[in-house]
């Protein structure tokens, strides 16, 4: 699993001209899933994201978590995170989980986050063409990745 976690002042998702989700301070998470991902991989990633301490305390040091700042999360599925461009200019998506598998992994990741951050997890629409807007705060962007192997 790969998750690009961006600390945001705000973020939103639109699909077909309608607002799907909007958050204030927190994380926009672009989540991609691999064929080899397991439930343990997903659980690890959810715990890691929920516990990241990348919000500044009163002294300006990044030491506060989502819980400490009352932050929200917006999770957007993004299979292109597994695009491999090592050969040629067109990405290969051979390592990406197929749609049905990826949907189940995405839903598991969201459910795990909802347990850890009740009432603060929002989502885009799986397999939809989305317009994602964000105000990256910092900017702070962290790659959270765990191989299933």
C-alpha positions in Angstrom: 0.0 0.0 0.0 1.1 3.5 -0.7 -0.5 6.6 0.9 0.6 10.1 0.0 -0.4 12.0 3.2 -0.7 15.8 2.8 -1.2 18.0 5.8 -3.9 20.4 4.7 -5.6 23.6 5.8 -8.6 22.4 3.8 -9.4 19.9 1.0 -12.4 18.9 -1.1 -13.5 16.4 -3.7 -16.0 17.0 -6.6 -17.5 14.4 -8.9 -19.6 15.4 -11.9 -19.9 19.0 -10.6 -21.2 18.1 -7.2 -19.4 18.3 -3.8 -18.7 14.9 -2.5 -16.6 15.7 0.6 -14.9 18.7 2.2 -12.6 18.9 5.3 -10.8 21.6 7.2 -7.5 21.1 8.9 -6.2 17.6 8.7 -4.9 15.1 6.1 -5.7 14.5 2.4 -4.7 10.9 1.8 -4.2 9.6 -1.7 -4.3 5.9 -1.3 -3.1 3.2 -3.8 -3.3 -0.5 -3.3 -1.1 -3.3 -4.7 -1.9 -6.8 -5.7 0.1 -8.2 -2.8 -1.6 -6.1 0.0 -3.1 -7.9 2.9 -5.5 -7.0 5.7 -2.4 -6.6 8.0 -0.8 -4.1 5.5 -4.0 -2.1 5.5 -4.3 -2.1 9.3 -0.6 -1.1 9.7 -1.1 1.8 7.3 -4.2 3.1 9.0 -2.5 3.1 12.4 0.6 4.8 11.0 -1.5 7.6 9.4 -3.6 8.1 12.4 -0.6 8.4 14.7 1.6 10.7 12.5 2.8 13.7 14.5 3.2 16.4 11.9 1.2 19.2 13.3 3.1 22.0 15.0 3.0 22.5 18.8 3.2 25.9 20.5 7.0 26.0 20.0 6.7 25.3 16.3 7.9 21.7 16.5 6.0 19.0 14.5 4.9 16.9 17.5 1.1 16.8 17.4 -1.2 14.2 15.9 -4.6 14.4 14.3 -6.2 13.7 17.6 -4.3 16.5 19.3 -5.5 19.1 16.8 -9.0 17.6 16.2 -8.1 17.1 12.5 -10.1 15.4 9.8 -9.1 13.0 7.0 -10.2 12.9 3.4 -9.3 9.6 1.7 -9.1 9.5 -2.1 -8.4 6.2 -4.0 -5.6 6.6 -6.5 -4.5 3.5 -8.4 -2.0 5.6 -10.3 0.3 5.6 -7.3 1.5 2.2 -8.6 2.2 3.5 -12.1 5.7 2.2 -13.0 7.6 4.3 -15.6 10.9 2.5 -15.4 10.4 1.3 -19.0 9.1 3.7 -21.6 6.9 6.7 -21.1 3.5 5.1 -20.6 3.0 3.9 -17.0 2.5 0.2 -16.3 0.0 -0.6 -13.7 0.8 -4.3 -13.3 1.5 -4.0 -9.6 -1.9 -2.2 -8.9 -4.6 -4.2 -7.3 -7.4 -5.0 -9.8 -10.5 -2.9 -9.2 -12.6 -5.4 -7.1 -9.6 -6.1 -4.9 -8.6 -2.5 -4.6 -12.2 -1.5 -3.7 -12.2 -4.0 -0.8 -8.8 -2.8 0.4 -9.9 0.8 0.1 -13.0 0.2 2.1 -11.0 -1.7 4.7 -8.5 1.2 5.0 -11.4 3.7 5.4 -13.1 1.5 8.0 -9.9 1.1 10.0 -9.4 4.9 10.0 -13.0 5.4 11.1 -12.4 3.2 14.1 -9.2 5.2 15.0 -10.7 8.6 14.1 -14.5 8.3 14.7 -16.6 10.9 12.9 -13.6 12.5 11.2 -13.0 10.4 8.1 -14.4 11.5 4.7 -14.0 9.9 1.3 -14.0 10.5 -2.4 -15.8 8.1 -4.7 -14.0 4.9 -5.7 -13.2 4.6 -9.4 -14.8 8.0 -10.2 -13.1 10.8 -12.1 -12.6 13.3 -9.2 -11.5 16.9 -9.0 -9.5 17.2 -5.8 -8.7 20.6 -4.3 -6.4 21.2 -1.4 -4.5 23.9 0.4 -1.3 22.1 1.5 -0.2 23.4 4.9 3.5 23.8 5.2 3.8 22.2 2.7 4.0 18.9 4.5 3.7 15.7 2.4 4.7 12.3 3.8 4.8 9.0 1.8 3.5 6.1 3.9 4.3 2.8 2.3 4.5 -0.8 3.4 5.2 -3.7 1.1 3.1 -6.8 1.8 6.2 -9.0 1.4 
